């Protein structure tokens, strides 16, 4: 989505009964920006076999993150996992 690293944390919060992506330190609401980014990025991809996403991330978590949920809707037959399930192979 273009946020710098490092950056102030963003969180998923409920506002008026809906999930929003808020940066508590600044009060900025990134919900619309994340939804736009997710749609644009995912629609630019062709066939996808799978995704490795960041666990416990408000944007990328497989079950709760905004991008993670959008990816699962767009690619329901793709394989999804997070970095906690990827192990390096040492030779």
C-alpha positions as CSV (number, residue, x, y, z in Angstrom):
1,X,0.0,0.0,0.0
2,X,3.1,2.2,0.1
3,X,3.4,2.8,3.9
4,X,7.0,3.4,4.9
5,X,9.0,1.0,7.1
6,X,9.3,1.6,9.9
7,X,6.0,3.3,10.4
8,X,3.5,3.8,13.3
9,X,1.4,0.6,13.8
10,X,-2.0,0.2,12.2
11,X,-4.9,-1.7,13.9
12,X,-8.2,-3.2,12.9
13,X,-10.9,-1.5,14.9
14,X,-14.7,-1.5,14.8
15,X,-16.3,1.8,13.9
16,X,-20.1,2.1,13.4
17,X,-20.3,-1.7,13.2
18,X,-17.7,-2.1,10.5
19,X,-14.0,-3.1,10.4
20,X,-11.6,-0.2,9.8
21,X,-7.9,-0.1,9.4
22,X,-6.7,2.7,11.8
23,X,-3.3,4.1,12.7
24,X,-3.9,5.0,16.4
25,X,-0.9,7.4,16.7
26,X,-2.2,9.6,13.9
27,X,-5.9,8.7,13.8
28,X,-5.6,8.1,10.1
29,X,-8.1,5.7,8.5
30,X,-6.4,3.5,5.9
31,X,-9.5,1.3,5.2
32,X,-10.3,2.8,1.7
33,X,-6.7,3.0,0.7
34,X,-6.1,-0.7,1.6
35,X,-9.2,-1.8,-0.1
36,X,-8.2,0.1,-3.3
37,X,-4.7,-1.3,-3.2
38,X,-5.9,-4.9,-2.6
39,X,-8.3,-4.7,-5.6
40,X,-5.8,-3.1,-7.9
41,X,-2.9,-5.4,-7.0
42,X,-4.9,-8.6,-7.0
43,X,-6.5,-7.7,-10.3
44,X,-3.1,-7.2,-11.8
45,X,-2.1,-10.8,-11.1
46,X,-2.7,-13.7,-13.4
47,X,-2.9,-17.3,-12.2
48,X,-1.7,-17.7,-8.6
49,X,-0.8,-21.0,-7.0
50,X,-0.5,-19.6,-3.5
51,X,0.3,-16.8,-1.1
52,X,2.7,-16.5,1.9
53,X,1.4,-13.8,4.1
54,X,2.4,-12.2,7.4
55,X,0.6,-13.6,10.4
56,X,-1.0,-11.3,12.9
57,X,-0.8,-8.4,10.5
58,X,-3.9,-6.2,10.2
59,X,-3.3,-6.0,6.5
60,X,-2.0,-9.5,5.6
61,X,-3.2,-12.0,8.2
62,X,-4.9,-14.9,6.4
63,X,-8.1,-14.8,8.4
64,X,-8.4,-11.2,9.6
65,X,-6.2,-9.0,7.5
66,X,-7.7,-6.7,4.8
67,X,-5.4,-7.9,2.0
68,X,-5.4,-11.5,3.2
69,X,-9.2,-11.6,3.1
70,X,-9.4,-9.9,-0.3
71,X,-6.8,-12.4,-1.7
72,X,-8.8,-15.4,-0.3
73,X,-12.0,-14.0,-2.0
74,X,-10.2,-13.4,-5.3
75,X,-8.3,-16.7,-5.3
76,X,-10.4,-19.2,-3.3
77,X,-8.6,-22.2,-4.7
78,X,-5.0,-20.9,-4.0
79,X,-2.9,-22.2,-1.2
80,X,-2.5,-19.8,1.7
81,X,0.0,-19.9,4.6
82,X,2.0,-17.6,6.7
83,X,5.7,-17.1,7.5
84,X,5.3,-19.2,10.6
85,X,4.8,-22.3,8.5
86,X,7.7,-21.7,6.1
87,X,10.9,-23.3,7.1
88,X,14.3,-22.7,5.6
89,X,16.2,-25.7,4.2
90,X,19.9,-25.7,4.9
91,X,22.3,-27.5,2.7
